[in-house]
Amino acid sequence: MSYLVEAIGIALKMLFSADPTVLEIAMRTMLIALASTAIASLISVPLACFIHFNIFPGKRLLIGFIQTMYSVPTVFIGMMVFLLVSRSGPLGPMGLLFSPGAIIIGEVLLIGPIIVGLAISALQNTGKALEETALALGATKFTMMLKVLSEAKYSVLTSILMGFGRAVSEVGVAIMVGGNISGYTRTLTTAIALGVGKGETAISIALGMVLLLLAMLVSLLVNFIQHSEKK
């Protein structure tokens, strides 16, 4: 018990003193997650609009598949990306394996369905009345889409934040295609896993606290956005 208390004390000192190792890993994790979320959002939000505002065969089946992908194991995504970027894979010549770029590709594939699915739900919740009214007043379909998207902006932003939270906390992709290389691809989750395995309890706790803080921040932002939407 005394060992655990001592480790927590050391972890707190590392945090309050802005330990360079902890800071470096945290910043890399944030940058990778932000890049992944930005790319996934640029793809997923327009895709959600396309699916919601168009009628085509298999639409319900497609939405069901997207929702099923919410809980896809990260190691499965990691395996697929590994096959893509390995030397014998189609993206092998790009030299992405064991690089931040490979992690970003994996996280985009991981969080993309989450953003798409939640954005579709957000658009559906605005109701058909808004769409019909906009069209009746002479708006083009594109203008109507922008109006509905504007009405659902808080919920769409929430879906993006949920994707970011998933990207920050994943571990399978980062280990499998990032390689957990110190100073290059090591993220909070992979560093914690390595630290626990090596018996480096203090730094593992410090990194865990940073990860928990990020998760709490995302949760607070989601709650704030939802509260703002109700005003």
CYANA upper distance limits for C-alpha pairs under 8 A (distance plus 0.5 A):
  1 MET  CA      5 VAL  CA      6.89
  2 SER  CA      6 GLU  CA      6.57
  3 TYR  CA      7 ALA  CA      6.63
  4 LEU  CA      8 ILE  CA      6.69
  5 VAL  CA      9 GLY  CA      6.71
  6 GLU  CA     10 ILE  CA      6.77
  7 ALA  CA     11 ALA  CA      6.59
  7 ALA  CA    201 THR  CA      6.73
  7 ALA  CA    202 ALA  CA      5.03
  7 ALA  CA    205 ILE  CA      8.11
  8 ILE  CA     12 LEU  CA      6.67
  8 ILE  CA    202 ALA  CA      6.73
  8 ILE  CA    205 ILE  CA      7.18
  8 ILE  CA    206 ALA  CA      8.26
  9 GLY  CA     13 LYS  CA      6.82
 10 ILE  CA     14 MET  CA      6.72
 10 ILE  CA    202 ALA  CA      6.38
 11 ALA  CA     15 LEU  CA      6.85
 11 ALA  CA    202 ALA  CA      5.47
 11 ALA  CA    203 ILE  CA      6.42
 11 ALA  CA    205 ILE  CA      6.46
 11 ALA  CA    206 ALA  CA      5.05
 12 LEU  CA     16 PHE  CA      6.67
 12 LEU  CA    206 ALA  CA      7.13
 13 LYS  CA     17 SER  CA      6.39
 14 MET  CA     18 ALA  CA      6.57
 14 MET  CA     19 ASP  CA      5.52
 14 MET  CA     22 VAL  CA      8.15
 14 MET  CA    203 ILE  CA      8.27
 14 MET  CA    206 ALA  CA      7.37
 15 LEU  CA     19 ASP  CA      6.71
 15 LEU  CA     22 VAL  CA      8.07
 15 LEU  CA    206 ALA  CA      6.97
 18 ALA  CA     22 VAL  CA      7.80
 18 ALA  CA     23 LEU  CA      6.83
 19 ASP  CA     23 LEU  CA      6.56
 20 PRO  CA     24 GLU  CA      6.40
 21 THR  CA     25 ILE  CA      6.78
 22 VAL  CA     26 ALA  CA      6.56
 22 VAL  CA    203 ILE  CA      8.14
 22 VAL  CA    206 ALA  CA      7.91
 22 VAL  CA    207 LEU  CA      6.92
 23 LEU  CA     27 MET  CA      6.53
 24 GLU  CA     28 ARG  CA      6.71
 24 GLU  CA    183 GLY  CA      8.24
 25 ILE  CA     29 THR  CA      6.64
 25 ILE  CA    183 GLY  CA      8.24
 25 ILE  CA    186 ARG  CA      6.96
 25 ILE  CA    187 THR  CA      5.98
 25 ILE  CA    188 LEU  CA      6.51
 25 ILE  CA    191 ALA  CA      8.41
 26 ALA  CA     30 MET  CA      6.70
 26 ALA  CA    187 THR  CA      7.44
 26 ALA  CA    188 LEU  CA      6.63
 26 ALA  CA    207 LEU  CA      8.24
 26 ALA  CA    210 VAL  CA      7.81
 27 MET  CA     31 LEU  CA      6.64
 28 ARG  CA     32 ILE  CA      6.64
 28 ARG  CA    185 THR  CA      8.28
 28 ARG  CA    186 ARG  CA      8.25
 28 ARG  CA    187 THR  CA      7.00
 29 THR  CA     33 ALA  CA      6.56
 29 THR  CA    168 VAL  CA      7.11
 29 THR  CA    186 ARG  CA      8.45
 29 THR  CA    187 THR  CA      5.53
 29 THR  CA    188 LEU  CA      6.76
 30 MET  CA     34 LEU  CA      6.42
 30 MET  CA    168 VAL  CA      7.53
 31 LEU  CA     35 ALA  CA      6.54
 32 ILE  CA     36 SER  CA      6.58
 32 ILE  CA    100 PRO  CA      7.46
 32 ILE  CA    103 ILE  CA      8.04
 32 ILE  CA    104 ILE  CA      6.66
 33 ALA  CA     37 THR  CA      6.51
 33 ALA  CA    104 ILE  CA      7.91
 33 ALA  CA    107 GLU  CA      8.12
 33 ALA  CA    164 PHE  CA      6.70
 33 ALA  CA    167 ALA  CA      5.90
 33 ALA  CA    168 VAL  CA      6.06
 34 LEU  CA     38 ALA  CA      6.53
 34 LEU  CA    164 PHE  CA      7.41
 35 ALA  CA     39 ILE  CA      6.72
 35 ALA  CA    104 ILE  CA      7.48
 36 SER  CA     40 ALA  CA      6.47
 36 SER  CA    104 ILE  CA      5.61
 36 SER  CA    105 ILE  CA      7.75
 36 SER  CA    107 GLU  CA      6.38
 36 SER  CA    108 VAL  CA      5.69
 36 SER  CA    164 PHE  CA      8.40
 36 SER  CA    167 ALA  CA      7.92
 37 THR  CA     41 SER  CA      6.38
 37 THR  CA    108 VAL  CA      7.29
 37 THR  CA    111 ILE  CA      8.01
 37 THR  CA    160 ILE  CA      7.50
 37 THR  CA    163 GLY  CA      7.03
 37 THR  CA    164 PHE  CA      6.07
 37 THR  CA    167 ALA  CA      8.00
 38 ALA  CA     42 LEU  CA      6.78
 39 ILE  CA     43 ILE  CA      6.98
 39 ILE  CA    108 VAL  CA      7.35
 40 ALA  CA     44 SER  CA      6.21
 40 ALA  CA    108 VAL  CA      5.62
 40 ALA  CA    109 LEU  CA      8.21
 40 ALA  CA    111 ILE  CA      7.46
 40 ALA  CA    112 GLY  CA      5.72
 40 ALA  CA    115 ILE  CA      8.19
 41 SER  CA     45 VAL  CA      6.13
 41 SER  CA    112 GLY  CA      7.79
 41 SER  CA    115 ILE  CA      7.43
 41 SER  CA    160 ILE  CA      7.11
 42 LEU  CA     46 PRO  CA      7.47
 43 ILE  CA     47 LEU  CA      6.80
 43 ILE  CA    112 GLY  CA      8.26
 44 SER  CA     48 ALA  CA      6.48
 44 SER  CA    112 GLY  CA      6.38
 44 SER  CA    113 PRO  CA      7.95
 44 SER  CA    115 ILE  CA      6.58
 44 SER  CA    116 VAL  CA      5.44
 45 VAL  CA     49 CYS  CA      6.81
 45 VAL  CA    115 ILE  CA      7.61
 45 VAL  CA    116 VAL  CA      6.61
 45 VAL  CA    119 ALA  CA      7.08
 45 VAL  CA    156 VAL  CA      8.40
 46 PRO  CA     50 PHE  CA      6.69
 47 LEU  CA     51 ILE  CA      6.73
 47 LEU  CA    116 VAL  CA      7.32
 48 ALA  CA     52 HIS  CA      6.54
 48 ALA  CA    116 VAL  CA      5.58
 48 ALA  CA    117 GLY  CA      7.65
 48 ALA  CA    119 ALA  CA      6.54
 48 ALA  CA    120 ILE  CA      5.77
 49 CYS  CA     53 PHE  CA      6.40
 49 CYS  CA    120 ILE  CA      7.54
 49 CYS  CA    123 LEU  CA      8.28
 49 CYS  CA    145 MET  CA      8.00
 50 PHE  CA     54 ASN  CA      6.55
 51 ILE  CA     55 ILE  CA      8.12
 51 ILE  CA     59 LYS  CA      7.80
 51 ILE  CA    120 ILE  CA      8.12
 52 HIS  CA    120 ILE  CA      6.59
 52 HIS  CA    123 LEU  CA      7.67
 52 HIS  CA    124 GLN  CA      7.90
 53 PHE  CA    145 MET  CA      8.09
 55 ILE  CA     59 LYS  CA      7.54
 58 GLY  CA     62 LEU  CA      6.56
 59 LYS  CA     63 ILE  CA      6.76
 60 ARG  CA     64 GLY  CA      6.60
 61 LEU  CA     65 PHE  CA      6.67
 62 LEU  CA     66 ILE  CA      6.72
 63 ILE  CA     67 GLN  CA      6.71
 63 ILE  CA    117 GLY  CA      7.52
 64 GLY  CA     68 THR  CA      6.68
 65 PHE  CA     69 MET  CA      6.90
 66 ILE  CA     70 TYR  CA      7.57
 66 ILE  CA    113 PRO  CA      5.97
 66 ILE  CA    114 ILE  CA      8.14
 66 ILE  CA    116 VAL  CA      8.04
 66 ILE  CA    117 GLY  CA      6.62
 67 GLN  CA    113 PRO  CA      7.56
 67 GLN  CA    114 ILE  CA      7.82
 67 GLN  CA    117 GLY  CA      6.43
 68 THR  CA     72 VAL  CA      7.87
 69 MET  CA    113 PRO  CA      6.60
 69 MET  CA    114 ILE  CA      7.97
 70 TYR  CA    111 ILE  CA      8.33
 70 TYR  CA    113 PRO  CA      6.83
 70 TYR  CA    114 ILE  CA      5.97
 72 VAL  CA     76 PHE  CA      7.73
 72 VAL  CA     77 ILE  CA      8.17
 72 VAL  CA    110 LEU  CA      8.13
 73 PRO  CA     77 ILE  CA      7.35
 74 THR  CA     78 GLY  CA      6.57
 74 THR  CA    110 LEU  CA      7.57
 74 THR  CA    170 GLU  CA      7.36
 74 THR  CA    171 VAL  CA      7.64
 74 THR  CA    172 GLY  CA      5.41
 74 THR  CA    173 VAL  CA      6.29
 75 VAL  CA     79 MET  CA      6.51
 75 VAL  CA    172 GLY  CA      5.05
 75 VAL  CA    173 VAL  CA      6.48
 75 VAL  CA    176 MET  CA      7.93
 76 PHE  CA     80 MET  CA      6.82
 77 ILE  CA     81 VAL  CA      6.69
 77 ILE  CA    106 GLY  CA      6.73
 77 ILE  CA    109 LEU  CA      7.68
 77 ILE  CA    110 LEU  CA      7.16
 77 ILE  CA    172 GLY  CA      8.48
 77 ILE  CA    173 VAL  CA      7.01
 78 GLY  CA     82 PHE  CA      6.47
 78 GLY  CA    106 GLY  CA      6.72
 78 GLY  CA    172 GLY  CA      6.60
 78 GLY  CA    173 VAL  CA      4.68
 78 GLY  CA    174 ALA  CA      8.09
 78 GLY  CA    176 MET  CA      6.09
 78 GLY  CA    177 VAL  CA      6.79
 79 MET  CA     83 LEU  CA      6.78
 79 MET  CA    173 VAL  CA      8.31
 79 MET  CA    176 MET  CA      7.50
 80 MET  CA     84 LEU  CA      6.87
 81 VAL  CA     85 VAL  CA      6.65
 81 VAL  CA    102 ALA  CA      7.80
 81 VAL  CA    105 ILE  CA      7.85
 81 VAL  CA    106 GLY  CA      6.50
 81 VAL  CA    177 VAL  CA      7.58
 82 PHE  CA     86 SER  CA      6.10
 82 PHE  CA     97 LEU  CA      7.59
 82 PHE  CA    176 MET  CA      7.47
 82 PHE  CA    177 VAL  CA      6.16
 83 LEU  CA     88 SER  CA      8.25
 83 LEU  CA     89 GLY  CA      6.06
 84 LEU  CA     89 GLY  CA      5.15
 84 LEU  CA     90 PRO  CA      6.14
 84 LEU  CA     91 LEU  CA      6.07
 84 LEU  CA     92 GLY  CA      7.41
 85 VAL  CA     89 GLY  CA      5.93
 85 VAL  CA     90 PRO  CA      7.24
 85 VAL  CA     91 LEU  CA      5.18
 85 VAL  CA     92 GLY  CA      5.11
 85 VAL  CA     94 MET  CA      8.11
 85 VAL  CA     95 GLY  CA      7.71
 85 VAL  CA     96 LEU  CA      6.39
 85 VAL  CA     97 LEU  CA      5.99
 85 VAL  CA    102 ALA  CA      7.83
 86 SER  CA     91 LEU  CA      7.66
 86 SER  CA     92 GLY  CA      5.47
 86 SER  CA     95 GLY  CA      8.44
 86 SER  CA     96 LEU  CA      8.32
 86 SER  CA     97 LEU  CA      6.38
 87 ARG  CA     91 LEU  CA      8.21
 87 ARG  CA     92 GLY  CA      4.71
 87 ARG  CA     93 PRO  CA      7.17
 87 ARG  CA     95 GLY  CA      8.11
 88 SER  CA     92 GLY  CA      6.42
 91 LEU  CA     95 GLY  CA      8.14
 91 LEU  CA     96 LEU  CA      8.14
 92 GLY  CA     96 LEU  CA      7.55
 92 GLY  CA     97 LEU  CA      8.13
 96 LEU  CA    100 PRO  CA      8.43
 96 LEU  CA    101 GLY  CA      6.58
 96 LEU  CA    102 ALA  CA      5.94
 97 LEU  CA    102 ALA  CA      6.40
 97 LEU  CA    177 VAL  CA      6.30
 97 LEU  CA    178 GLY  CA      7.39
 98 PHE  CA    102 ALA  CA      7.13
 98 PHE  CA    103 ILE  CA      8.49
 98 PHE  CA    177 VAL  CA      5.61
 98 PHE  CA    178 GLY  CA      4.54
 98 PHE  CA    179 GLY  CA      5.62
 98 PHE  CA    180 ASN  CA      8.47
 98 PHE  CA    181 ILE  CA      8.31
 98 PHE  CA    185 THR  CA      7.72
 99 SER  CA    103 ILE  CA      7.32
 99 SER  CA    177 VAL  CA      7.76
 99 SER  CA    178 GLY  CA      5.83
 99 SER  CA    179 GLY  CA      8.28
 99 SER  CA    184 TYR  CA      7.81
 99 SER  CA    185 THR  CA      6.62
100 PRO  CA    104 ILE  CA      6.73
100 PRO  CA    178 GLY  CA      6.87
100 PRO  CA    184 TYR  CA      7.83
100 PRO  CA    185 THR  CA      6.13
101 GLY  CA    105 ILE  CA      6.79
102 ALA  CA    106 GLY  CA      6.79
102 ALA  CA    177 VAL  CA      6.42
102 ALA  CA    178 GLY  CA      7.04
103 ILE  CA    107 GLU  CA      6.61
103 ILE  CA    173 VAL  CA      6.72
103 ILE  CA    174 ALA  CA      5.98
103 ILE  CA    177 VAL  CA      6.65
103 ILE  CA    178 GLY  CA      6.27
104 ILE  CA    108 VAL  CA      6.54
105 ILE  CA    109 LEU  CA      6.90
106 GLY  CA    110 LEU  CA      6.64
106 GLY  CA    173 VAL  CA      6.48
107 GLU  CA    111 ILE  CA      6.50
107 GLU  CA    167 ALA  CA      6.35
107 GLU  CA    173 VAL  CA      7.61
108 VAL  CA    112 GLY  CA      6.02
109 LEU  CA    113 PRO  CA      7.92
110 LEU  CA    114 ILE  CA      8.31
110 LEU  CA    167 ALA  CA      8.15
111 ILE  CA    115 ILE  CA      6.90
111 ILE  CA    163 GLY  CA      5.54
111 ILE  CA    164 PHE  CA      8.11
111 ILE  CA    166 ARG  CA      7.20
111 ILE  CA    167 ALA  CA      7.19
112 GLY  CA    116 VAL  CA      6.66
112 GLY  CA    163 GLY  CA      7.91
113 PRO  CA    117 GLY  CA      6.36
114 ILE  CA    118 LEU  CA      6.58
114 ILE  CA    159 SER  CA      7.66
114 ILE  CA    162 MET  CA      8.14
114 ILE  CA    163 GLY  CA      6.68
115 ILE  CA    119 ALA  CA      6.32
115 ILE  CA    156 VAL  CA      8.39
115 ILE  CA    159 SER  CA      5.63
115 ILE  CA    160 ILE  CA      6.20
115 ILE  CA    162 MET  CA      8.04
115 ILE  CA    163 GLY  CA      6.52
116 VAL  CA    120 ILE  CA      6.65
117 GLY  CA    121 SER  CA      6.89
118 LEU  CA    122 ALA  CA      6.67
118 LEU  CA    156 VAL  CA      7.69
118 LEU  CA    159 SER  CA      5.94
119 ALA  CA    123 LEU  CA      6.74
119 ALA  CA    155 SER  CA      7.63
119 ALA  CA    156 VAL  CA      5.58
119 ALA  CA    159 SER  CA      6.65
120 ILE  CA    124 GLN  CA      6.64
121 SER  CA    125 ASN  CA      6.69
122 ALA  CA    126 THR  CA      7.41
122 ALA  CA    152 ALA  CA      6.40
122 ALA  CA    155 SER  CA      6.01
122 ALA  CA    156 VAL  CA      6.71
123 LEU  CA    127 GLY  CA      8.14
123 LEU  CA    148 VAL  CA      7.40
123 LEU  CA    149 LEU  CA      7.27
123 LEU  CA    152 ALA  CA      6.52
124 GLN  CA    128 LYS  CA      8.26
125 ASN  CA    152 ALA  CA      8.49
126 THR  CA    130 LEU  CA      7.54
126 THR  CA    148 VAL  CA      7.46
126 THR  CA    151 GLU  CA      7.57
126 THR  CA    152 ALA  CA      7.09
127 GLY  CA    131 GLU  CA      8.06
128 LYS  CA    132 GLU  CA      6.69
129 ALA  CA    133 THR  CA      6.47
130 LEU  CA    134 ALA  CA      6.63
130 LEU  CA    148 VAL  CA      7.53
131 GLU  CA    135 LEU  CA      6.79
131 GLU  CA    144 MET  CA      6.69
131 GLU  CA    145 MET  CA      8.23
131 GLU  CA    148 VAL  CA      7.40
132 GLU  CA    136 ALA  CA      6.49
133 THR  CA    137 LEU  CA      6.71
134 ALA  CA    138 GLY  CA      7.21
134 ALA  CA    139 ALA  CA      6.02
134 ALA  CA    144 MET  CA      6.24
135 LEU  CA    139 ALA  CA      5.40
135 LEU  CA    140 THR  CA      7.06
135 LEU  CA    141 LYS  CA      7.56
135 LEU  CA    144 MET  CA      7.13
139 ALA  CA    143 THR  CA      6.31
139 ALA  CA    144 MET  CA      6.46
140 THR  CA    144 MET  CA      6.61
141 LYS  CA    145 MET  CA      6.62
142 PHE  CA    146 LEU  CA      6.85
143 THR  CA    147 LYS  CA      6.72
144 MET  CA    148 VAL  CA      6.74
145 MET  CA    149 LEU  CA      6.54
146 LEU  CA    150 SER  CA      6.49
147 LYS  CA    151 GLU  CA      6.73
148 VAL  CA    152 ALA  CA      6.77
149 LEU  CA    153 LYS  CA      6.36
152 ALA  CA    156 VAL  CA      6.64
153 LYS  CA    157 LEU  CA      6.50
154 TYR  CA    158 THR  CA      6.70
154 TYR  CA    225 ILE  CA      6.55
154 TYR  CA    226 GLN  CA      7.43
154 TYR  CA    228 SER  CA      8.38
154 TYR  CA    229 GLU  CA      6.56
155 SER  CA    159 SER  CA      6.87
155 SER  CA    225 ILE  CA      8.32
155 SER  CA    226 GLN  CA      7.81
155 SER  CA    229 GLU  CA      8.39
156 VAL  CA    160 ILE  CA      6.96
157 LEU  CA    161 LEU  CA      6.80
157 LEU  CA    225 ILE  CA      8.47
158 THR  CA    162 MET  CA      6.69
158 THR  CA    222 VAL  CA      6.15
158 THR  CA    225 ILE  CA      7.47
158 THR  CA    226 GLN  CA      8.27
159 SER  CA    163 GLY  CA      6.81
160 ILE  CA    164 PHE  CA      6.79
161 LEU  CA    165 GLY  CA      6.69
161 LEU  CA    218 VAL  CA      7.01
161 LEU  CA    221 LEU  CA      8.43
161 LEU  CA    222 VAL  CA      7.47
162 MET  CA    166 ARG  CA      6.82
162 MET  CA    218 VAL  CA      8.05
162 MET  CA    222 VAL  CA      8.47
163 GLY  CA    167 ALA  CA      6.73
164 PHE  CA    168 VAL  CA      6.71
165 GLY  CA    169 SER  CA      6.85
165 GLY  CA    214 LEU  CA      8.42
165 GLY  CA    215 ALA  CA      6.85
165 GLY  CA    218 VAL  CA      6.85
166 ARG  CA    170 GLU  CA      6.62
168 VAL  CA    211 LEU  CA      8.31
169 SER  CA    189 THR  CA      7.08
169 SER  CA    211 LEU  CA      7.81
169 SER  CA    215 ALA  CA      8.47
170 GLU  CA    174 ALA  CA      7.87
170 GLU  CA    189 THR  CA      7.43
171 VAL  CA    175 ILE  CA      6.73
171 VAL  CA    189 THR  CA      5.97
171 VAL  CA    190 THR  CA      6.54
172 GLY  CA    176 MET  CA      6.63
173 VAL  CA    177 VAL  CA      6.44
173 VAL  CA    178 GLY  CA      7.71
174 ALA  CA    178 GLY  CA      5.30
174 ALA  CA    179 GLY  CA      7.44
174 ALA  CA    180 ASN  CA      7.50
174 ALA  CA    185 THR  CA      8.08
174 ALA  CA    186 ARG  CA      8.30
174 ALA  CA    187 THR  CA      7.80
174 ALA  CA    190 THR  CA      7.41
175 ILE  CA    179 GLY  CA      5.57
175 ILE  CA    180 ASN  CA      6.10
175 ILE  CA    190 THR  CA      6.80
178 GLY  CA    185 THR  CA      5.95
178 GLY  CA    186 ARG  CA      7.97
179 GLY  CA    185 THR  CA      7.25
179 GLY  CA    186 ARG  CA      8.15
180 ASN  CA    184 TYR  CA      8.39
180 ASN  CA    185 THR  CA      5.86
180 ASN  CA    186 ARG  CA      4.92
180 ASN  CA    187 THR  CA      7.73
180 ASN  CA    190 THR  CA      6.66
180 ASN  CA    191 ALA  CA      7.81
181 ILE  CA    185 THR  CA      5.50
181 ILE  CA    186 ARG  CA      5.77
182 SER  CA    186 ARG  CA      5.93
186 ARG  CA    190 THR  CA      6.64
186 ARG  CA    191 ALA  CA      6.55
187 THR  CA    191 ALA  CA      6.34
188 LEU  CA    192 ILE  CA      6.62
188 LEU  CA    207 LEU  CA      6.55
188 LEU  CA    208 GLY  CA      7.96
188 LEU  CA    211 LEU  CA      7.26
189 THR  CA    193 ALA  CA      6.80
189 THR  CA    208 GLY  CA      8.45
189 THR  CA    211 LEU  CA      8.38
190 THR  CA    194 LEU  CA      6.66
191 ALA  CA    195 GLY  CA      6.43
191 ALA  CA    204 SER  CA      7.77
191 ALA  CA    207 LEU  CA      8.20
192 ILE  CA    196 VAL  CA      6.60
192 ILE  CA    203 ILE  CA      8.33
192 ILE  CA    204 SER  CA      5.30
192 ILE  CA    205 ILE  CA      8.26
192 ILE  CA    207 LEU  CA      6.95
192 ILE  CA    208 GLY  CA      7.32
193 ALA  CA    197 GLY  CA      6.79
193 ALA  CA    204 SER  CA      8.32
194 LEU  CA    198 LYS  CA      6.71
195 GLY  CA    199 GLY  CA      6.51
195 GLY  CA    200 GLU  CA      5.31
195 GLY  CA    201 THR  CA      7.07
195 GLY  CA    203 ILE  CA      7.49
195 GLY  CA    204 SER  CA      5.88
196 VAL  CA    200 GLU  CA      6.36
196 VAL  CA    201 THR  CA      6.58
196 VAL  CA    204 SER  CA      6.82
200 GLU  CA    204 SER  CA      6.82
201 THR  CA    205 ILE  CA      6.62
202 ALA  CA    206 ALA  CA      6.78
203 ILE  CA    207 LEU  CA      6.59
204 SER  CA    208 GLY  CA      6.51
205 ILE  CA    209 MET  CA      6.61
206 ALA  CA    210 VAL  CA      6.98
207 LEU  CA    211 LEU  CA      6.75
208 GLY  CA    212 LEU  CA      6.57
209 MET  CA    213 LEU  CA      6.54
210 VAL  CA    214 LEU  CA      6.76
211 LEU  CA    215 ALA  CA      6.77
212 LEU  CA    216 MET  CA      6.64
213 LEU  CA    217 LEU  CA      6.61
214 LEU  CA    218 VAL  CA      6.76
215 ALA  CA    219 SER  CA      6.76
216 MET  CA    220 LEU  CA      6.61
217 LEU  CA    221 LEU  CA      6.66
218 VAL  CA    222 VAL  CA      6.68
219 SER  CA    223 ASN  CA      6.72
220 LEU  CA    224 PHE  CA      6.55
221 LEU  CA    225 ILE  CA      6.60
222 VAL  CA    226 GLN  CA      6.66
223 ASN  CA    227 HIS  CA      6.59
224 PHE  CA    228 SER  CA      6.63
225 ILE  CA    229 GLU  CA      6.65
226 GLN  CA    230 LYS  CA      7.07
227 HIS  CA    231 LYS  CA      7.30
